[in-house]
Amino acid sequence: GLSKIQSIAEKKATLPALSFVLFEAKDTSLILTATDMEVGIRVSLSAHIGLVGKMALPAKKLYDVVREFPNSEISFDIKENFSIKISHKNIIFNLIGLDPDQFPSFPSIKEENLFSINSSILKRMIDRTFFAMSNDESKYNLNGIFFHKISLNDFIYIAAISTDIHRLAFSKEIFENLGDSFLEKGVIIPKKGIMEIRKLIDNTENEIQMGFSGNNAIFTKENTKIIIRVIDGDFPEYQKVIPQMLDSYISIPQDSFLKVLRRISTLTNERHRGIRLTFSSQRLEVSAKNPELGEAKEEIPIEYEGEEISIAYNARYLIDAVMAYPTEFIQFQFKDNISPTVITPGENQNSFAVIMPMRL
């Protein structure tokens, strides 16, 4: 329980309470809560409660102490001046806590605002869009993934989109029983929140509860609840940058292509980031030339009958997109060497990445 909240409890918080975890003893549960005012996590654990109440304790130090205890039941006894005794047999620690009233309030969750989603579906949507989020803090409305509802051919989808201007990632999944107003305008979930959601759903195929209330996104799984403050801003009109008609469709084996990209990209650096793909009859040549280091090239056999075309990309952008689709084949779609390229996992058009070529 304490390990789940370590990434949220800030170690150098401007507000002292944010480096603490709130202990709440209720009925037969011990509830742990941590927040950094952007993301909050609440974990409920079974416990033998002698006296109901709450207490704020230093999150990192408490975790360090508790994980060194034997793997058996330990006791917490509230003492005066917001201190607590932690004990097991002849092991005794006394930790100084904080007035729990100084701890920020945790938003209440209305169950009717939640709906079920399979963890593997949400995981796939995040993994196929995570790489394109912006790291530029000045573009705060791009520092996350945009979720919104799409109606298409009598089906309702939830789409996840991310972009850093140079590239864009899109993934959509069919959903049923969504309310009419649900995600109509869409919400932007910040990167830190996305990372916590990804940890929540890792190594599980179970259903989780997901929903949105006010300016908060809510995700719950079993005994853990995450509440994330969504980004207050407008996401760009991404539809305008998605190419509608592309001339060439080329299938490339994902695994071998990724290995070639990684090998050739070892010659790229911050000053020379480009990697060149040259498509010609039945082959793809991947090459890089760096005046500071040298040059490299490698060929992959492919089914291509069109005119020879050479397109250059940022190596990191290309690798990120190919890694996001662990499928047997990926599909390259392009018009020319200056227009956006679309990469999809095989013939699945529900997910794709758009990458702008670069000039070398």
N, C-alpha and C positions, 0 to 999 in steps of 0.2 A: 504493500500500500504506500509506504513512504517513498519507495523507488519511483513510483509513477508520478509523483509531484515534484521531484528534484529539479527538473528542467524548467519548472514554472516559478518556484520560489526563488526570487532574485537574491543573489549573494551580496550584491553591492547596491541595494535598492535605496533610492532617495527617500522613500517612505519606509521607515524601519519595519513596519508590520508586514511588508511584502516579502521579507526574507523568513517569515514565520509560517508555520502550518497551524491551522485552527483545529483543535481537538474538541469534538462534541460527543458527549456520552448521552445516548438516548435509548430507552427501552433495552433492547439486546444488541445494540450496535454502537460501534465507535466510528464516527464520521470524520475523515480527514479532508481538509479543504486548503487549497493553495491558489493564489492568483497573482498576476503581475498587472492587473487592471485591463489587460487585453485578452488574456486567456485564463480561464479558471478551471481547476480540476477538483472533483469531489469523489472520494472513494469511501465506500461503506464496508465495514468489517464486522464480523461477528465478535461479540465480547460479553463478558460477565460484568454487568454494570451494578456497582454498589450505590452510587450516587450520581444522579443526572447533573449535567453542567457542562461548561466549556472552558477552554484554556488555549492560549497561543504559545507555541514553543518554537525555538529556532530549528528550521527545517533541516538544514544540512548537518548540523551537529547532532540532532536527534537521530537522523539516519545513520550517521557514523557510529553512534553509541549502540543503537538497537541491533544493527547487523552483526555486531561482535558478541551479542548474547547467545547462549545456547539455543538451539532450535526447539524451544518449548515455551510454555505460557509465562508471560512476564506481567508484573503489576505496575500500575500507575496510581500514585497517591498524591492528591492535591495538597499542598502545604500553604503556608502564609506567604504574602507578598508575591503572588503569582509564580511560585516555584513548584517543582514536582519531583517526587521520588520515584525512580524507576528501579525495580528490584526483581531478582530471581535468586532464591535461596540466600547464599552469602554474598551475592553481587549487588551493590547498591550505588546508584548514581543520583545526584541531586542536580537538576538543571533549572536555571533561572528562566522564567517565561515572561510573558507580556500580558497586559490587560486585554482580554479577548474583545472588549468593546472597541479597541483601536483597529481591529481587523476589518477590512472592507466587507460590505455585505455581498452575499452571493445571490444573483437573480433567481427568482422562483421560476419553476418550470411547470407549464400547464400541459398535461399529457395529451390533451386533444389537439395540440399544435404539432404533434409528432407523428411520423409515419415510419413503417418498417422498410429497410433496404438491406439487401444481402451484402455482407462485408466484402465478398470477392468482387462485386460489381463496383462498389465505391472505391475499392483498392485499385481496380483497373482504370477507372476514370482519373484518379489522382496520379497514378504512375505514368499515364500517357499525356499528362499536361504539366506535371511538376517542373520539368526541366526548362520551360519557356517563361517562367515567372521572372519579372524584373528584379534586379538587386539595387537599382538606383533609387535611393530614398526620396529624391526629389519628385519621382513619379510614383507617389504613394498609391495611386489608384491601380497601378500595375503590379504592386508587390503582393500578389495573391492569385487565387483562382476564382474566376467569375462563374457562378452557377445560376442558370435560369431555365425556364420552361420553354419548350418549342413544340408547336403543333404542326405535324407534317403527315400528309396522306392518311388522315383519320387516326393517327397515332400520337400519343403524348410522350415526349422525351424530356429528360433533364440533361442539359448540356453543361460541360465544364470547359472553360476556355482560359488560356493564359497567353500573354504576349509581353515581350520586352522591346517591341517596335521592330527589331531585326528579324524576329521569327514569331510564329504563332502555333499553338497546339490546341486541338479541338477533340473532344470525345463526347459522345452522347449515348444514352441508354434508354430503352422504353420503360415507362413507369405507368402503372394503373392506379386508379383511385386517388388521384391528386385533386385537391380543391381547386376551384376555378381561379382563385386569386393567388394560389400558392406559387411563389417564385415568378410571378408575372413580370415584375420589374427586374428581378435578379438580385443577387447579393455577391459581394466580393469578400471571400474569406482570406485573411492575411496569411502569409507564409508560415509564421510561427504556429498559427492554429492548424494549418494543413499538416504540419509535421507532427503535431500531437494527435490529430485524427489518424494519421498513417500508423503511428505507434499503437493506437487503440485497436485498430482492426488487423494488425499484423498477426500472422499465425492462427487465424480463425476463419471459418466459413459461415459462422452463425449470423443471424439477423441482428442488426443494431437499429436503434431508434434515432431518427434524424428529423430536425425541424427548425423553424425560424420564428422568432418572436421579437417584435420591435427591432432593435439594432443588434440582436444576438442570434447566433447560430448555436444549435444544441445537438449534441451527439451523446447517446447513452448506450452502454453495453454492460449487461450484467450489473456489477456493483460499482461501475465507474461512470461518471457524468462529466462531460466537457462543455463549457459554455465559452463561446468566442465572440468578441465584439467585432462585428463586420466593419469593413472599411467604408467610411462615409465619403463616397465619391462616385462618379460616373465612369463606367467601363467604356472604352472606345467602341465605335460601331465596327466590330471586327468583320462583319459580313462583306464590307467593301473591299477588303484586301484578299479575300479568298478567290482565286482564279476560277472562272466558270467553265471555260472551254480550253482544254489542253490537247496538244497535238500528239505527243508521244507517251506511251505507257510501257514501261520496262520493268520486268520482274527480276529481282536480284536475291540470291540466297543470303538471308540475314546474317547468319553466324559467320560465314566466310568473309562477307563484305565488312562486317564490324572488325574482324581481326586484321584485314588489310588496312582499313582506315587507321586503326591504332598503330600499326607498324609504320605506315607512311607519315603519320602525324608526329612521330618522334622528332622529325626535323623541323617542325614548326615551333615558334616561340611568340612572345608578346609583340614583337615588331613584324614578324612574318607569319601570319596565322593561316594563310590560305592553303587549300588543298584542291587540286584540279581533277575533275572527272572528264575523261574523253571517251565518248560513246562512238564506236564504229562497228563495222560489220562483225557480229558474233563475239564481240569482246568489249570489255570496259577497262580502260587504263586509269589507275589512280596514281597521281604523282604529286610531288612537292618539291619546290626549289627554294633554297634559303641561301642567299649570298654569304651569310656568316658561317653556315654549317655544311652546305653541300646540297645534294639532290637525291631523290629516290623515286622509284616507280615500280608498280606491280600490276599484272593483268588478271582479270577474272573473265571466264567465258560466260557470255549471256546470249539470250535470243534477241537480237536487234538487227533490223534490216534497213533502217533509215540512213539519212545522210550523216556524215561524221559531225559531231558537235562537241565542243569543249566548254565546260562550265566550272567556274571556281566558287568555292564556298569557304566560309570560316570553318576550320577543321573541328573545333569544339562544338559548334552548332550542329554539324552533320552527325558527329558521333552521338551526341545527346539524343537526337531524333531517332537514329537507328537503334540505340539501346532501349528506347521506350517501347519498342515493338518486338518482343521475343517470340517471333513467329518464324515459320519455315522460310517464307519469302516476304520481302517488302516490295512495294511498287513505287517506282519513280515516275512522276508525271511532270512534263515541262513543255514549254512553248519554244523558248530560245534561251540564249545564255545571259539575258539581262532581266528576264521576267521571273516572278516567283515560281519556285519548284514546290510540288506537293508530294509528300511521302506518306504512304498508307501501309498498314499491316496487311499484306496480300490484297485481296479484292474487297476487304472490309472497309466500306466508306463511312462507317460510323465514327472512326477516329482518323485523324490525319495531322500532319505537321506542315506548315508553310515556311519555307526558308528563302530569304532573299540571296541571290548570288552576289559575289563581290568581284571587283576588278583587280586583277593582278598585274 
